[in-house]
Amino acid sequence: MTTTPGVRPARPRKPQLNLTVRSREQLSPSMVRVVLGLDEPERYADIDPPEKYVKLVFLHPGTEDLGTAQPGAEDPGTAPGRNPDYWELKETLPGDRQPVTRHLTIRRYVPERNELWMDFVLHGDEGFAGPWAARAEPGDRIIALGPGGKWTPSPNAAWTLIAADDAAVPAALAVLEALPASAQGEVLLEVDSPRDVQPVSGPAGMAVRWVFRADVGPGEDPALVRAVREAGWPTAPEGVQVFAHGERELMKALREELFTRRRLERDQVSLSGYWAQGRTEDVFQSEKKLPVGKII
Ligand SMILES: Cc1cc2nc3c(=O)[nH]c(=O)nc-3n(C[C@H](O)[C@H](O)[C@H](O)COP(=O)(O)OP(=O)(O)OC[C@H]3O[C@@H](n4cnc5c(N)ncnc54)[C@H](O)[C@@H]3O)c2cc1C
């Protein structure tokens, strides 16, 4: 491949996955699980990292029938149901009718049933992903791009800390389930209140603690920051690995804890903002290139 100096080569396009909702389950007052069937399982190429995600695609009303049809699930109403081609829509539609994308973790891939589980935070009526999940019904169709994902826990870590807010709970629990049975460490999960706690399974040596925003008074540190500070850290930073994902400002506060107080090296930590208070994902993603959006 030839490259022009200064011009970044185009990223390879993620495959389009055509998905059909099979079920929706309320996991807690603030989280819903949507189980999605892969219409063409052969298009889905699984990857190793336990924290893997797709970009869900939300089409502008009136554009659902445009573009070259992709084979998809039969739509009982207007058979044969077909999904448009995302990349074609992206290239041909004007800015105000472009498809919108949202990152969602693949909480679990079940190959024998050709299905993906995704757990969505219910954060009100604003946005696309949360409101869509709240109303998803069996038979609903949606497009996703992916999967993507990079971070894989080291099987040799002496102590692992997993810290997440609600949006990153699905990724945190997928990581926890992928740790070796001998893993030692702590899992700290921040949600609104005890009503948002879910059943968790993982290695016996990984102590799980839920912390609650409802317990935090005005001006106090966020519950997750306090919990990370109070965790049972080993005396030396060697052999420690950290997975800390969630709201952007929360992650910035953790950056101080991890790199300044705990003296961890960059390669010991996966620190990632998943969303930002008061920002849609489009704004949040575009700010990643600006000082306000940078975490490390
Ligand atoms: C790699 C990755 C994996 C992710 N995995 C998941 C996942 O498994 N489950 C999940 O729910 N989210 C996940 N997220 C976060 C999700 O992509 C964002 O929360 C996204 O903004 C949701 O889109 P939306 O259309 O619902 O809301 P948007 O249109 O993006 O935002 C509308 C409004 O809602 C607010 N908002 C957005 N998310 C939240 C939230 N979680 N809590 C409170 N307010 C919010 C915004 O600040 C904005 O004011 C992940 C993000 C990344 C980068």
The ligand as a Gaussian input file, in Angstrom:
#p B3LYP/6-31G(d) Opt

LIG

0 1
 C      -16.546000       1.792000      24.031000
 C      -17.857000       2.264000      24.644000
 C      -18.746000       1.330000      25.153000
 C      -19.962000       1.746000      25.735000
 N      -20.826000       0.807000      26.230000
 C      -22.014000       1.186000      26.750000
 C      -22.952000       0.205000      27.234000
 O      -22.707000      -1.006000      27.177000
 N      -24.128000       0.659000      27.753000
 C      -24.435000       2.005000      27.814000
 O      -25.532000       2.351000      28.294000
 N      -23.579000       2.934000      27.376000
 C      -22.381000       2.561000      26.833000
 N      -21.507000       3.505000      26.370000
 C      -21.873000       4.926000      26.510000
 C      -22.852000       5.385000      25.432000
 O      -22.247000       5.261000      24.148000
 C      -23.202000       6.862000      25.699000
 O      -23.805000       6.984000      26.967000
 C      -24.094000       7.479000      24.639000
 O      -24.059000       8.879000      24.837000
 C      -25.540000       7.015000      24.731000
 O      -26.214000       7.532000      23.606000
 P      -27.707000       8.110000      23.666000
 O      -28.144000       8.229000      22.260000
 O      -28.531000       7.301000      24.601000
 O      -27.535000       9.553000      24.320000
 P      -26.868000      10.847000      23.624000
 O      -27.673000      11.324000      22.486000
 O      -25.442000      10.586000      23.344000
 O      -26.954000      11.908000      24.815000
 C      -28.192000      12.558000      25.180000
 C      -28.057000      13.101000      26.610000
 O      -27.996000      12.003000      27.528000
 C      -26.836000      12.098000      28.352000
 N      -26.321000      10.741000      28.594000
 C      -25.724000       9.899000      27.711000
 N      -25.350000       8.751000      28.304000
 C      -25.707000       8.877000      29.607000
 C      -25.578000       8.027000      30.741000
 N      -24.994000       6.814000      30.658000
 N      -26.061000       8.467000      31.928000
 C      -26.635000       9.695000      32.043000
 N      -26.789000      10.547000      31.010000
 C      -26.320000      10.140000      29.798000
 C      -25.853000      12.942000      27.529000
 O      -24.905000      13.574000      28.370000
 C      -26.768000      13.905000      26.816000
 O      -27.086000      14.996000      27.654000
 C      -20.286000       3.126000      25.801000
 C      -19.398000       4.067000      25.269000
 C      -18.186000       3.643000      24.713000
 C      -17.226000       4.677000      24.149000

